[in-house]
């Protein structure tokens, strides 16, 4: 069993693939990101709903080790820390699903789903568009330059705090919502608690 102190140490893809059958895998990305491709057998519990799922995750952890996964390992590390504060042990996958897929390991996609752009790409597009729009509009109406400054300040804040408000907003847009055969959140909680 993984101890809460060990949650700070991520597993490599090699370590995770060797022990995958023993883990309850929990993908903490948005439902749209999850449908784009996830580790085999992963349950989707978005990071913003992790506290809501804490009871079900504690029940799953009592049966065996948890492995939290996201795109790169940042959100899953945050999830591990939040669970450790509730005395629920979990490990994280170093490099997330990006490293998993790059190593040639299989990913599952629910039937009938479409694949949205990765969230980091969506953030770069939105931020770049807003900065360019602020610059262009500032040539006509000088105060519009503040838009570019505000986006730049938001990106600095995002880097310093390792959070991203723009990603949280973009995750709620219709194109990032899951389509196809995806289990509802309540059903996922029931599966984890059983």
N, C-alpha and C positions, 0 to 999 in steps of 0.2 A: 504494500500500500504506500502511496506517495504521502509524505508528511507535509503539512502546511509550509514548513520551512523550505521544502524542496520545490515549491511552486515557482520560485524565482528562477530556477534552472530549466530552460526550455529543452525539449527533446529534438534531436536532429530527425530528418526524414527517415534515415536508416534505423534509428532507434524506434521511431513510431511505427514503421512498417513491420518491424519484427514483432511488435507487441500489439498491433492494431486489434486483433481479435479479442484481447483482454480488456480493451478500453470501451467506455461509453463515450462516443465522440460527440461533442457539442460545438456546432458552428455558430459563432457569435456575430456574424455579419448580418446585414439587412436581408430580408427575404428575397429581394431582387438579386443581390449578390450570391446568395445561397443557391438559387436556381440556375445561376450561370455555371455552376460546377462545384461540387463539394466532395469531401472524402467519403468513401463508401460507408453507408450506414449512419452518417452523421445526422444529428437532430438539430433543427434550427431554433436557437434561442437568441434573438438579437441582444446585443450588449445593453441597450436601453431597457430591456425587459428582464434582465438577469435577476434583479431583486425580487421581481414577481415570481420567478421560477425557482427561487432559492430552496424552497421546500422539496420540490420534485428533484432538483439536482442533489440535494443532501441524501434523498432516498436512493438515487442512482449511485452516489459515491459510497453509500453503505454496502452496496452489492459488489463494487469493484471500482477501479480507478477511472477518473474522468480525464479526458483530453480535450482542452478547449482549442479551437482553431479559428483563425480569421484569414484575411488575405496575406498579411505579412508577419503577423505575430504580435503587433502592438496592442490591438484590441483584446486579443485572447490573454495577453499578459495582464492587462487591466482587469479582465474578468477573473483571472486566477487570484489576483490580489483582493478583489471584492469578495470572492468566495472564501478565501483564507481568513478574512475578517469575520466570517460567519462560521469558522472552524470546519469548512468543507475543503478538502484537499483536491487539487487539480493540477495537471501539467499543461504546458502550452507547446505548440509545434513551432519550432524555430523556422522563420521564413514563411509560415502559413501555407495556404493552398497554392500560392505562387511557387514556393520551393518544392512542394509535393508534386505538382504537375511538371515542373522543370526537371525533376528527377525521373520522370517517366512513369510515375505511379498513376493508377486510374482515378478518374473523377466521375461522379454520377451526376446526371442531370434528369430532373423529373420529366416525364413524358409530356410533350406539347408545350415546353417552355421556350421562351425567347431569351437571348443573352444580352443584357444591357452592358454598356461600357463599364469597365472597372471604376469604382468610386473615385480613385485618385485622378483618373483621366477626366472624369466629369468635373471635378473640382478645378483642375487646371484649365479646362475649357471655360467654365463659368467665370473664374477669377480673371483670366486673360481677356475675355470678352468685356467684362466690366471695366477693367483698367483701360483697355483701348477705347471703349465708349466714353469714359470719363476724360481721357486725353483729347479725343476728337471733339466732344461737346465743349470742352474747355477752351477750344480755339474760337468758338462762337460766343459762349457765355462763360466767362472766367470762373465763377464759383463751381462749375461742374468738375474742375480739377480735384475738388475735395472727394469725389467718388473714387478716383484712382488712389488717393491718399488713404481713404478709409479701407479699401480692399487690401492695400499694402500693409496697413497696420493690423488688419485681421489676420493676414498670413503670418506676420511676425508673431502675433499672439498665439496662433495655432502652433507654430514651431516651438515656442517657448513652453507652452503648456501641454503639448502633445495631444491636443484635442482639435476638432474641426467642426465649427458651427455650420459652415457651408455644406459639409458632407451630411450633417444631420438633416438639414433642410432639403438637400437634393434627394436623400433617401426616401423622403415622403412623396416625391413626385410620382405621377401615374406610371411612367415608363420604368420605374424602379420597383414597382409592386410585382409580386410573383404572378405568373400565369401558369396554366396547366395543372398538373396533378401534384399539388403541394398540400401537405397536411396543415390544418389550422393550428394556431398556437396552443389552444386548449387541448387538442388531441396530442400534440407533442408533449405537453406537460403530463398528460395521463400516461403516455408511453414511458416517460422518464421515471414517474413515480411507481409504476407497476413492477 
